[in-house]
Amino acid sequence: MAQLPILSLMTFIPLLGMFVILALPKGKPNMVRWASVIFTGIPLLLGIWLYFNFDRTTAAVQFVERVSWIKAFNIEYYMGIDGLSVPMVLLTVLLSFLCVFASWGIEKGVKGYYAMFLFLEAGMMGVFCALDFFLFFIFWEVMLLPMYFLIGIWGGKDKVYAAIKFFLYTLAGSVLMLLAMLAMYYYSEPHTFDLLALAQNHTQFLNKTVTLFGAQYALDKILWIGLFIGFAIKVPIWPFHTWLPWAHVEAPTAVSVILAGVLLKMGTYGLLRMNYPIFPEATLWASTAMMILGVINIIYGAFCAMAQKDLKKLVAYSSVSHMGYVIMGMASFTTAGVNGAVMQMFNHGTSTAMLFLLVGVAYDRVHHRWIIKPDGSKGFGGIASVVPVYTGMMAIALFASLGLPGLSGFISEALVFLGTFSNPKYQSYVVVGSLGILLGAAYLLWMFMRVFLGPLNEEHKDMTDMNWREKLTLLPLCVLVIVLGVYPMPVLNLMGPTLAKLLSALGVA
Amino acid sequence: MLVSLKAFAPELTLVGFLSLLFLLDGFVPKLRENRFPLIWVIVSCFAAGVATAVGKGLSGDFFSGLVTETGLVAFFRYFFFFACGVTAYVTLGSKEIEERGRSEFSLLILCMTFGMSLMVLANHFLMLYIGIETVSIISFVLAGFNRESSRSNEASFKYLVYGAVSSGLMIYGISLVYGYTGALSYPAIAEALIKNNGTHPFVFYLALVMIYAGFAYKISSFPFHFWTPDVYEGSPTPVATFFSVGPKAAGFGALLHFVLTALSQKQEGGVFTPIAGIQLAPVMALISAATMVVGNLSAIAQTNVKRMLAFSSIAHVGYVLMGFVVMTPAAFSSIIFYLIAYCAMNLGAFWIVGIVTDEKKGSELSDFKGMGWRTPVMGVCMAIFLFSLTGIPLFSGFIGKFLIFGNLIQSQSYLWLALLGVLNSVVSLYYYTKILRAMWLEKPESSDSAELRLPLSQLVGLLGLALPTVILGLFFSPVLEMAQRWITQ
């Protein structure tokens, strides 16, 4: 195969970009911006190349790079991608590139902002490519550092609180993951951090016990729970979601996009990469609980979204609701359900990114995001007549998000429900969960009505429509949403064999 | 005798340089006005380090069994000389130690380094006690170094009182052990204990607890940690810098030595097992848990950064003590690795506190406002040190915790301690980021938002500590292998 270490290039070119940007002279913000375009553009181009050269017929990991890193602990620099990681990698490079443009308006500490942003991209790429748990964990944690500063320095009014809340929650999850990682290393024979080897020999974790606080527990279940909490905080699964509205709302637009578009998926990606293949029995044992949590996420997120007066908070809670579908699909233990879940990870990435970008566009112009102001007066209202292009984009984004047939969200949600319904154990959950679609339509359409339709709020009569930069930022996402809504096979084909292998290991035909 | 002197060469070198400085200081008063004494300290530390390297390979007991040479001793010597040298280097740029006080300061830290060496070399309770007292008495003077400051005087006095109590307890404990075993030298104690086949009188355990008091005071472990925040806050920052690393490591070195030679038997394959009837693990686990919980929870409420870092240093003692719960060679090398990592990151953090204190005449959190924007290099270095102290990957502090928690999990016991440990590091993130928040997330007061240029020597020094912190976080195996060799030699 390719001799070029393409995954390393995609991971470390942004990191290189960080150092280049820090070395650029002061007081030249445009130079920094264009440098960022280059350093996120190269990974994007590599990503496109990857898309066309990825072998869709095999479940094996591809583009593997494997070098021994720390011999004493059998730690390897082991990068590789399979059908599960490819959609996420593509999403990462695409959104990172677009977000550079979405951040064009940032004036304060431009150098620092873009340096942190590129650092973040390197971390995200690493998480999706790493096949060694130690390496994975390093990337996973390293991402927190730029995130803390991006929210804390360039965020909104309550940025300090939002930043530390995000950091503490995620770190609490990852330290549990650290312990689980160490236990997986020391309980495996031979000791290894290699995720594929751990999945291969997953039976070695069965029928062992650990003693904690004087009681005996099954090893695989304890480890499963440790990992699950770590990932659940990231997803976020109720009741670990309370950091999300703060972080999403206070973060600058581009960072919200990355948070919702990529970071949330890391949680579900982690579950599918580790919990499912390495602890299949424990996953089956916990699947009903996951299903219940998924349904709670869907319904609870939707109700919260419905109550929001702040546009960005509404979108944030809609993410909670939509990630619920992912959990539901994964917990269904059916081919359609799991395929739908991964598809939903990708589709939610594009549609929610659009929503956040659009909210940012409005905020840049009118400096508020109120659907209804806290004092009860009208926030936006009837702005469709002054900003028609903006309205059109918003319509596409929200219809994709609520699952209108013909747009991407529909396919994945339909697959999730189809899969879940086909598992006789969970039919009643589908009934409750599908209420989420109804609620989703309700809060999104209600928002649309109050913001865009009706009589124009005179305060906003001078609002300008989107400029070329904003349009170009949204266009690729818009195209993806429509194309994948009509013809989802490009993504489904990518992940098909990998998911089939995963499911057969789980005992699902 | 001659061989004994050879084994003692690094300490002799140190004493030689010390005496020379003493004489020069008396006869050439001009020298005290400039940087000479501090540079002298750096040179003598370097010379002592060279002497250690030359004398490598000597091992065994010397001076009729009063001191012993092992790989471990060699490691701690390097460690002390390094810490002392860095402290002198830090002091060069500090305004807190007045120019005319520099030669006293230099004499004192050199002498203290000598005492720390003695503590670790000791193979005999008398030697240990002399070492501990040498270190303690000089610490009292150093803590009170700013004679005009009442805080500094208070710090010195507090240190003295706690020191008196704990060394009193220790010497009483030693006398009880002597009464029970009839020996004061570690190997002889071990022999006597083995003969008793696992049944020891209650008074022996009591004596052990009392002896631990002496160590606990030096490493500031629960319940003898109360002096730490007051002393760190009250003493000049360069002194606190040295206190937080030097004597602490000396305490760990001496404790390690004591536990390994007096209370354990070396089995085949280098595994140390406690002598029958001595169960250290449960007690150590409790002390470790209490130390880190007390340290971390108390740090949350602090508004003075020096005080906060003092509590954080207590918490780190708790993490290191986890290594004593497991007692495998791997655990001991983890302790060594942790100390190395801690040395670099903690020296760095305290150094930056010192720089800010010089600039703002205070070390409250509010003095750190906007400092990151005023000197980005310093701000980035502080972020590295603090994230490393938290235990976030990419930095050496993470590897330290990775190793220590790994040992606990490998031993398949005390999982609750590992769980408590990781949760503690989440707590620690909260207060460490308070400093970063002030430095980066808050704006400097408009009156002094001008860029603050650090002298080149400080930049080089800070980067010299930050780089190892990052490199050890990514490639730690060479150092870990070295630590394993030190342990087994």
Interface residues (C-beta under 8 A of the other chain):
Chain A: I70 K71 A72 F73 G109 F137 I138 E141 V142 L144 L145 Y148 F149 G152 I153 K159 V160 A163 I164 F167 L168 L171 A172 V175 L176 L178 L179 L182 A183 Y185 Y186 V210 T211 L212 F213
Chain B: W373 A383 F387 T390 I392 P393 L394 F398 F402 F405 G406 I409 Q410 Q412 S413 L415 W416 A418 L419 V422 L423 S425 V426 L429 Y430 T433 R437 W440 L441 E442 F475 F476 S477 L480 E481
